Amino acid sequence: MDVPFRSSGALSRAHYAIVRKVETADTVQTADQHIFLEIKSVQEQLAHPRLSIVSTQCSGILDRINNLSGQM
C-alpha cells in the first residue's frame, strides 16, 4: 500500500520509513531484518553518552519494540 507520509499516521519520517521498508519487504525474513536493524540503531542512539532528554522519550517505544521482537 503506497500511502504518502502526510496521510500515513506515522509519528515521524523515521517511523514512516521503517514501516514502508517492512511493508514492501519481499520476505518475512527481510522484514524481520529491517526491524532488527532499526532496533539496533535505536539502541545505539540511546546508549550514546551525550543522550538528550528529547532522545530518551523514544525509550518507551524501544521497550515496546523489544517486547514485540521477543515474541517473534
N, CA, C and O of each residue as an XYZ file, in Angstrom:
288
protein
N       0.847     -1.169      0.000
C       0.000      0.000      0.000
C       0.897      1.238      0.000
O       1.743      1.388      0.882
N       0.724      2.101     -0.956
C       1.558      3.284     -1.095
C       0.830      4.499     -0.538
O       0.105      5.182     -1.262
N       1.021      4.762      0.734
C       0.366      5.872      1.420
C       1.404      6.968      1.636
O       2.480      6.685      2.162
N       1.117      8.214      1.246
C       2.081      9.285      1.478
C       2.252      9.573      2.963
O       1.362      9.301      3.769
N       3.411     10.130      3.313
C       3.729     10.412      4.710
C       2.615     11.183      5.410
O       2.207     10.809      6.510
N       2.129     12.225      4.806
C       1.100     13.077      5.446
C      -0.178     12.325      5.781
O      -0.873     12.679      6.734
N      -0.489     11.316      5.026
C      -1.721     10.554      5.246
C      -1.494      9.277      6.043
O      -2.449      8.560      6.345
N      -0.265      8.987      6.384
C       0.084      7.687      6.940
C      -0.239      7.506      8.421
O      -0.481      6.388      8.876
N      -0.241      8.595      9.163
C      -0.414      8.472     10.608
C       0.888      8.161     11.325
O       0.892      7.917     12.531
N       1.997      8.170     10.588
C       3.309      7.917     11.188
C       3.663      9.050     12.147
O       3.297     10.205     11.925
N       4.375      8.706     13.207
C       4.766      9.691     14.212
C       5.950     10.538     13.772
O       6.157     11.637     14.287
N       6.728     10.030     12.821
C       7.900     10.751     12.312
C       8.265     10.176     10.953
O       7.725      9.154     10.530
N       9.188     10.847     10.277
C       9.651     10.324      8.995
C      10.408      9.013      9.182
O      10.349      8.129      8.326
N      11.116      8.889     10.301
C      11.820      7.629     10.582
C      10.816      6.490     10.758
O      11.028      5.385     10.258
N       9.726      6.763     11.469
C       8.670      5.774     11.668
C       8.083      5.379     10.314
O       7.898      4.196     10.030
N       7.792      6.379      9.484
C       7.245      6.124      8.156
C       8.204      5.262      7.333
O       7.779      4.325      6.657
N       9.502      5.584      7.395
C      10.494      4.856      6.601
C      10.574      3.385      6.996
O      10.629      2.516      6.125
N      10.581      3.096      8.288
C      10.693      1.686      8.706
C       9.413      0.918      8.360
O       9.471     -0.246      7.966
N       8.280      1.561      8.505
C       7.018      0.889      8.146
C       6.997      0.573      6.654
O       6.588     -0.516      6.250
N       7.438      1.531      5.836
C       7.481      1.292      4.384
C       8.433      0.147      4.048
O       8.117     -0.692      3.204
N       9.602      0.104      4.705
C      10.556     -0.980      4.447
C       9.944     -2.337      4.782
O      10.092     -3.301      4.030
N       9.259     -2.398      5.913
C       8.648     -3.663      6.340
C       7.501     -4.042      5.401
O       7.377     -5.200      5.002
N       6.674     -3.073      5.056
C       5.534     -3.356      4.178
C       5.955     -3.811      2.782
O       5.261     -4.609      2.152
N       7.072     -3.312      2.307
C       7.496     -3.636      0.942
C       8.537     -4.752      0.887
O       9.042     -5.073     -0.189
N       8.859     -5.340      2.022
C       9.832     -6.435      2.042
C       9.308     -7.624      1.241
O       8.119     -7.941      1.271
N      10.219     -8.268      0.531
C       9.840     -9.415     -0.301
C       9.538    -10.665      0.514
O       8.733    -11.504      0.107
N      10.191    -10.783      1.671
C      10.002    -11.967      2.512
C       9.840    -11.546      3.965
O      10.171    -10.423      4.346
N       9.333    -12.458      4.755
C       9.207    -12.212      6.195
C      10.597    -12.009      6.810
O      10.776    -11.181      7.703
N      11.566    -12.769      6.324
C      12.922    -12.651      6.846
C      13.500    -11.267      6.561
O      14.187    -10.695      7.408
N      13.229    -10.734      5.389
C      13.703     -9.387      5.053
C      13.031     -8.350      5.946
O      13.682     -7.422      6.426
N      11.745     -8.505      6.165
C      11.023     -7.587      7.055
C      11.601     -7.659      8.467
O      11.820     -6.632      9.108
N      11.843     -8.874      8.942
C      12.447     -9.051     10.270
C      13.819     -8.394     10.347
O      14.171     -7.800     11.366
N      14.593     -8.501      9.269
C      15.927     -7.900      9.244
C      15.836     -6.378      9.323
O      16.635     -5.751     10.020
N      14.882     -5.777      8.626
C      14.680     -4.325      8.704
C      14.356     -3.918     10.139
O      14.900     -2.940     10.651
N      13.477     -4.664     10.776
C      13.094     -4.364     12.163
C      14.289     -4.528     13.090
O      14.536     -3.675     13.942
N      15.031     -5.616     12.931
C      16.209     -5.868     13.766
C      17.219     -4.728     13.634
O      17.741     -4.245     14.639
N      17.495     -4.297     12.410
C      18.461     -3.216     12.198
C      17.977     -1.903     12.798
O      18.777     -1.122     13.313
N      16.677     -1.658     12.735
C      16.124     -0.445     13.338
C      16.249     -0.490     14.857
O      16.586      0.516     15.482
N      15.983     -1.637     15.447
C      16.139     -1.793     16.899
C      17.582     -1.530     17.298
O      17.837     -0.805     18.260
N      18.524     -2.108     16.571
C      19.946     -1.894     16.864
C      20.315     -0.416     16.753
O      21.062      0.108     17.580
N      19.792      0.246     15.734
C      20.075      1.671     15.546
C      19.562      2.496     16.726
O      20.265      3.370     17.232
N      18.354      2.218     17.154
C      17.775      2.952     18.285
C      18.551      2.647     19.561
O      18.807      3.551     20.357
N      18.930      1.387     19.766
C      19.709      1.029     20.949
C      21.036      1.786     20.981
O      21.452      2.265     22.036
N      21.699      1.894     19.829
C      22.962      2.628     19.761
C      22.757      4.102     20.072
O      23.572      4.712     20.765
N      21.673      4.677     19.563
C      21.381      6.079     19.843
C      21.133      6.295     21.330
O      21.602      7.276     21.907
N      20.394      5.373     21.949
C      20.081      5.509     23.374
C      21.298      5.271     24.257
O      21.347      5.768     25.382
N      22.270      4.528     23.774
C      23.469      4.237     24.556
C      24.511      5.345     24.462
O      25.520      5.305     25.166
N      24.280      6.325     23.609
C      25.252      7.399     23.422
C      25.406      8.190     24.717
O      24.408      8.523     25.356
N      26.645      8.497     25.115
C      26.872      9.187     26.394
C      26.298     10.602     26.455
O      26.070     11.113     27.551
N      26.065     11.230     25.346
C      25.516     12.593     25.347
C      24.035     12.590     24.962
O      23.567     13.476     24.247
N      23.328     11.610     25.432
C      21.909     11.460     25.142
C      21.128     12.628     25.735
O      21.351     13.005     26.885
N      20.225     13.194     24.962
C      19.425     14.320     25.443
C      18.091     13.834     26.004
O      17.686     12.693     25.783
N      17.425     14.712     26.727
C      16.107     14.406     27.292
C      15.122     14.056     26.176
O      14.325     13.130     26.323
N      15.171     14.779     25.082
C      14.261     14.522     23.967
C      14.482     13.111     23.438
O      13.521     12.405     23.133
N      15.719     12.704     23.330
C      16.013     11.373     22.815
C      15.508     10.275     23.737
O      15.130      9.200     23.273
N      15.499     10.533     25.025
C      15.057      9.500     25.955
C      13.565      9.227     25.858
O      13.093      8.184     26.311
N      12.821     10.152     25.273
C      11.383      9.959     25.132
C      11.057      8.775     24.233
O       9.970      8.207     24.332
N      11.976      8.398     23.363
C      11.718      7.261     22.486
C      12.047      5.943     23.174
O      11.825      4.883     22.588
N      12.566      5.974     24.388
C      12.929      4.726     25.066
C      11.707      3.861     25.353
O      11.804      2.634     25.339
N      10.568      4.479     25.610
C       9.336      3.706     25.808
C       8.953      2.964     24.548
O       8.467      1.834     24.603
N       9.172      3.601     23.417
C       8.904      2.951     22.135
C       9.863      1.782     21.950
O       9.456      0.715     21.491
N      11.132      1.974     22.303
C      12.118      0.902     22.179
C      11.728     -0.289     23.046
O      11.844     -1.435     22.613
N      11.271     -0.029     24.254
C      10.830     -1.124     25.127
C       9.710     -1.923     24.472
O       9.710     -3.153     24.514
N       8.760     -1.221     23.869
C       7.662     -1.919     23.196
C       8.174     -2.745     22.015
O       7.731     -3.872     21.796
N       9.117     -2.167     21.253
C       9.688     -2.892     20.114
C      10.428     -4.146     20.604
O      10.282     -5.223     20.025
N      11.218     -3.999     21.665
C      11.941     -5.144     22.199
C      10.986     -6.229     22.670
O      11.243     -7.416     22.470
N       9.894     -5.829     23.291
C       8.897     -6.807     23.739
C       8.290     -7.537     22.552
O       8.098     -8.752     22.595
N       7.988     -6.794     21.493
C       7.418     -7.416     20.301
C       8.431     -8.319     19.614
O       8.075     -9.401     19.148
N       9.687     -7.892     19.545
C      10.695     -8.711     18.862
C      10.963     -9.996     19.634
O      11.335    -11.004     19.032
N      10.785     -9.984     20.937
C      10.952    -11.178     21.737
C       9.835    -12.185     21.511
O       9.993    -13.370     21.804
N       8.711    -11.715     20.992
C       7.557    -12.579     20.754
C       7.609    -13.218     19.372
O       6.800    -14.093     19.064
N       8.568    -12.783     18.524
C       8.654    -13.321     17.155
C       9.218    -14.693     17.137
O       9.358    -15.288     16.068
